[in-house]
Amino acid sequence: MAHANRDDRIRALLRTQDGVLGVGQVKEAGFSRAQIAARVKKGEWSRDLHGVLRATDHPVTPRSRIRAAMLSYGDQATLVGRSAAYWWRLTDVAPAEVEVSVAHRAQPRPRDGVRLIRRDVPPTDRVVVDGIAVTKKPATVLAAAASLGLLLGARLMDQALQAGVDLEAMRTVHRRTAGRYGAVLAFELLVLAGGGARSEAERSAHRRLTTAGLSGWHADHEVWLPGFGRAVLDVAFVEQKVLVEIDGWAYHRGLRAFLRDARRQNALVLGGWIVIRTNWFELREDPQQFVRNVEDALATQSRSGSV
């Protein structure tokens, strides 16, 4: 009966821990060193990172790799950066190396597949999620976004904000960590998140149109739309009735704005306008496509006799 209880405890741990076990947990369940060695010899378990066993009938997954790394380094370690973002399910992409933070005074040995970061994570930035100590969402997003670079970092932060991560909480974290590596990029991302993405997108769109030799457009052009009322158009080719609507990040487009914009766009289309939408991401990643879209719309209106 004792063995049955012991095995039940191990099976429960394997279910909740992605198929990996800490050696200390196995001993606490009632296994001796010899019994552990016997299970390894039989091929039921394999030795993974230091102090970690893996059940051979469980697949190796990003979650099991993260779990193994955290079990190996113990309770004082904290999952950080992109690995933490993956654990929070803020991204579907797991980094190649598990990012683990330990205190400056700690002297653990390196582990294969683990990037060790010597940094004290304050308790205010730390929480246990699914049995793993991980940085809280604001600190996680800020660190992960800064490590990804401007474009990928912006996408991650935009998605996190849409998922409910608090912008002011991220600003608070940044003020406390302003001297850390990546803080400059993190600040730029926070400015974009606070509304700077839209103004930057507008400047970029104007610059791209001018560089492409497209003239005759007006910024912030006012029109009266039947069934809607007064509307201010971001970039309007008035004679051709081609409109460019410029967005920043998706975070700023709530349901109310979406519904209002849908009514507005319907009124424009009924009035004979072609509406092209662009955003900060397109203008950063593929500005040539933006210009082609505008040129194609102008050509379409010209053929239809709108000029």
ChimeraX attribute file (.defattr): number of C-alpha atoms within 10 A of each C-alpha:
attribute: neighborCount
match mode: 1-to-1
recipient: residues
	/A:1	6
	/A:2	8
	/A:3	11
	/A:4	9
	/A:5	12
	/A:6	16
	/A:7	16
	/A:8	13
	/A:9	16
	/A:10	19
	/A:11	14
	/A:12	11
	/A:13	17
	/A:14	16
	/A:15	11
	/A:16	12
	/A:17	19
	/A:18	21
	/A:19	26
	/A:20	27
	/A:21	26
	/A:22	23
	/A:23	19
	/A:24	12
	/A:25	16
	/A:26	21
	/A:27	14
	/A:28	12
	/A:29	16
	/A:30	16
	/A:31	18
	/A:32	12
	/A:33	11
	/A:34	9
	/A:35	13
	/A:36	18
	/A:37	15
	/A:38	13
	/A:39	13
	/A:40	17
	/A:41	11
	/A:42	10
	/A:43	12
	/A:44	14
	/A:45	22
	/A:46	18
	/A:47	16
	/A:48	18
	/A:49	21
	/A:50	17
	/A:51	17
	/A:52	23
	/A:53	23
	/A:54	24
	/A:55	21
	/A:56	15
	/A:57	10
	/A:58	14
	/A:59	11
	/A:60	14
	/A:61	12
	/A:62	19
	/A:63	17
	/A:64	18
	/A:65	22
	/A:66	25
	/A:67	24
	/A:68	25
	/A:69	27
	/A:70	27
	/A:71	25
	/A:72	21
	/A:73	22
	/A:74	14
	/A:75	12
	/A:76	13
	/A:77	25
	/A:78	27
	/A:79	30
	/A:80	27
	/A:81	25
	/A:82	28
	/A:83	25
	/A:84	31
	/A:85	29
	/A:86	20
	/A:87	22
	/A:88	18
	/A:89	12
	/A:90	19
	/A:91	16
	/A:92	10
	/A:93	12
	/A:94	18
	/A:95	15
	/A:96	13
	/A:97	17
	/A:98	27
	/A:99	21
	/A:100	24
	/A:101	23
	/A:102	21
	/A:103	15
	/A:104	10
	/A:105	9
	/A:106	12
	/A:107	9
	/A:108	11
	/A:109	8
	/A:110	12
	/A:111	14
	/A:112	11
	/A:113	15
	/A:114	17
	/A:115	15
	/A:116	20
	/A:117	16
	/A:118	15
	/A:119	15
	/A:120	15
	/A:121	19
	/A:122	8
	/A:123	9
	/A:124	10
	/A:125	15
	/A:126	18
	/A:127	16
	/A:128	12
	/A:129	13
	/A:130	12
	/A:131	13
	/A:132	20
	/A:133	20
	/A:134	28
	/A:135	27
	/A:136	21
	/A:137	22
	/A:138	22
	/A:139	26
	/A:140	26
	/A:141	29
	/A:142	28
	/A:143	28
	/A:144	23
	/A:145	26
	/A:146	26
	/A:147	18
	/A:148	17
	/A:149	15
	/A:150	16
	/A:151	16
	/A:152	15
	/A:153	21
	/A:154	24
	/A:155	19
	/A:156	22
	/A:157	28
	/A:158	22
	/A:159	18
	/A:160	21
	/A:161	19
	/A:162	16
	/A:163	11
	/A:164	10
	/A:165	18
	/A:166	13
	/A:167	16
	/A:168	12
	/A:169	12
	/A:170	20
	/A:171	18
	/A:172	13
	/A:173	17
	/A:174	21
	/A:175	11
	/A:176	9
	/A:177	14
	/A:178	14
	/A:179	10
	/A:180	10
	/A:181	12
	/A:182	18
	/A:183	18
	/A:184	14
	/A:185	19
	/A:186	27
	/A:187	18
	/A:188	16
	/A:189	24
	/A:190	21
	/A:191	13
	/A:192	20
	/A:193	21
	/A:194	15
	/A:195	14
	/A:196	17
	/A:197	23
	/A:198	19
	/A:199	15
	/A:200	17
	/A:201	22
	/A:202	23
	/A:203	11
	/A:204	17
	/A:205	25
	/A:206	15
	/A:207	11
	/A:208	17
	/A:209	17
	/A:210	12
	/A:211	11
	/A:212	12
	/A:213	8
	/A:214	15
	/A:215	10
	/A:216	10
	/A:217	20
	/A:218	15
	/A:219	15
	/A:220	12
	/A:221	15
	/A:222	13
	/A:223	14
	/A:224	12
	/A:225	16
	/A:226	12
	/A:227	12
	/A:228	14
	/A:229	10
	/A:230	12
	/A:231	14
	/A:232	12
	/A:233	18
	/A:234	18
	/A:235	20
	/A:236	23
	/A:237	21
	/A:238	16
	/A:239	13
	/A:240	22
	/A:241	20
	/A:242	24
	/A:243	26
	/A:244	21
	/A:245	17
	/A:246	20
	/A:247	21
	/A:248	22
	/A:249	25
	/A:250	16
	/A:251	17
	/A:252	18
	/A:253	14
	/A:254	10
	/A:255	9
	/A:256	9
	/A:257	10
	/A:258	12
	/A:259	12
	/A:260	11
	/A:261	13
	/A:262	12
	/A:263	12
	/A:264	18
	/A:265	19
	/A:266	15
	/A:267	18
	/A:268	23
	/A:269	12
	/A:270	12
	/A:271	12
	/A:272	13
	/A:273	21
	/A:274	20
	/A:275	18
	/A:276	15
	/A:277	13
	/A:278	20
	/A:279	21
	/A:280	25
	/A:281	19
	/A:282	15
	/A:283	20
	/A:284	15
	/A:285	11
	/A:286	10
	/A:287	18
	/A:288	13
	/A:289	13
	/A:290	20
	/A:291	18
	/A:292	12
	/A:293	16
	/A:294	21
	/A:295	15
	/A:296	11
	/A:297	20
	/A:298	22
	/A:299	15
	/A:300	15
	/A:301	18
	/A:302	14
	/A:303	10
	/A:304	10
	/A:305	9
	/A:306	15
	/A:307	12
